[in-house]
Amino acid sequence: MSKLPLSVRVTDTVHRVFVMGLFGITAVGTGSILFNIYANSDFGGMNKNKLKFNREEFDELRSQATDEKQQCISRGAKIAAQISNEELLNSSTHPQHIPPMSQRKIDILQLEPQQILEIRKSTEQEIQHFTQSLQALQTAQSKLQDCVNTIDNMEASEGGDLLVPMTALLYLPGKVAQKDRFMVDIGTGYFVEKDADSARKVYKKKLTKLGEDSKKLKEILVQKNEIMNNLTLVLRKKAMDQQQAAQS
């Protein structure tokens, strides 16, 4: 009997022991686990042509996460170049150290309170955006780490029986055919079969890259928070100066 390859998206736990099923399975994918199932029966009379699953939702989420990561990093670098923490700190605490106009973008002491409020509001929005981007990166890291853990668990598992989710409520019994062979998503919908060590290296490499990006975002967030603090100090100083001028 010819074998029909199907791509099935599997989430959550995969090492549940059930009665021996109908399929031979090779794992694993990115984010969620992808199984390549080779059919050995007629699925209880079900039409094989209907058992096709696409990865549109998964690809869309992955694309959004990648675009957001690239946008937030490039945007953060641009903003950091426009308004440096050093400029704001020097202008708020050491006016005599304000650099020449050709060397700076904003002289915070020359702005009106309303203008400073607008800058602070914009900075606050940037902080919120970078925070959300950092959370998205951390979520992606968690999913990749789940893949590494699944590879480890698959190698250490004694039984090979499991349930394969067809939908959120529909499962089919299955059996792992090879515990040391995995289908790894290398991007743009392409999969490569790798052994456990090679698959583990792929995900750890991605984890390292996401870790570096997260570190950059954290540095930008620290800078943005310092800018917020300096803006607040300048606003308070201007308010006190206005109050003293009104009393004199």
Phi, psi and omega in degrees: 000133179289151182259138182252112180283133178229140174261121184236132179272126182238132179238165177064213188286140180242350185259061175257138184269123178222177180297145181309134185253209191252355193238154166257134190234139171235128184258167026201160182240196181261137180077284171254166185271131180250128180250138173262110187257130177253116187284134178243010180209185180267015178058040178065034179090000181286151179282119183297329182295338180276345183270063178236133185235127178265170183244029184300314181297316180296315180297322181295315179297318180295320180295318179297317180296320180293314180297316181296321180297314182293320181294317184291326180289314180293323179293320179297320179295321180293316180294319180298327179288328183284316182232100181272149179297326181296320179298312182294321180294314180294320183289334182272332184246336181223079183303330182291345181263011180295126182290165178301159182302326182291345184254003181221161179262320186223129170259100190297329182287341181271356182271153174283155180307321180295323178294320178295322178298321179294319178295319180295321178296317178297318179296322178297320177294322178296319178299318179297318180296313181295325178296316178296321179295320178296320178296322178296319178295319180294325176295318178297321177299319180297319180293320178294322178295326176299323178295316179298316180296322180295320177299315179298315181293323180296318180293324184274346184291147180267319180267157180245006182271146179196170174256135179255115180291123171274319173221189179294336184240356183243126181233153172235140179290144181214174179218135179288122182279319181222119182281346185248014177237131186225144174267114186253129177283116181259006176115153179052032175081010179262139181238142178233133178281128181225159173281176186300314182296317181293318179296319179298321180296321180300312183289325178292327176295318177294322177298320179297316179297316179295325177297320178294318179295321178297321179298318179297317179296321179297321178296319178296319179296320177299315179297316181296321179293324176294320177298317177302316180297318180293321176298319179296319178297317179295319178299316179296319180296317179295322178295318178294320179296318179295321179294317178294322179294325180289329181280336183276000000 
